Amino acid sequence: MPRYLTMIRMDEQNLPAEDPGPEFAQRMGALLEEITKAGVMLDTAGLTPTSEGTRATWSDGKVSYTDGPFTESKEVIGGYAILQAKDKAEALEWTNRFLQAHPEHWTITAEVREIAAN
C-alpha cells in the first residue's frame, strides 16, 4: 500500500495570535484517533520554529550551514504526517478532513506527495 508525506505549510510570521480553544483540540484529537484506528496514520508531529533550525546546503563541493530563522521564506513546513492509504484520493480525503478541523480564519496549506518506493 502506498505511503504519502503530508507537509503542513504555514506563514510563520503571521500565525494566529489567539488560542484556537478546546473545541479545536477535541476535533483534532478525535480525527487523529480515527485515522490511527483506520491504520492510515503512520506518524505525525509538529515542528519547532525555524528560529531553532539549521539549513545545510551543498554547493560548489562543500557544505555550508545557516541558522534560522529563515526570513526569506514566507511559507515554512510547520508539521508533517506520514499516511498509508490505498491511493492518493484517500490520502487527500484524510488531508481534507485535517484541514477542515482547523478554525475557518486560519490559513494553512497541506502538500501531499507519494513516498517513492525503494
Secondary structure, DSSP 8 states (H G I E B T S, - for coil): --EEEEEEEEEGGG---S---HHHHHHHHHHHHHHHHTT-EEEEEE---GGG-EEEEEETTEEEEEES--TT-SEEEEEEEEEE-SSHHHHHHHHHHHHHTS-TT---EEEEEE----
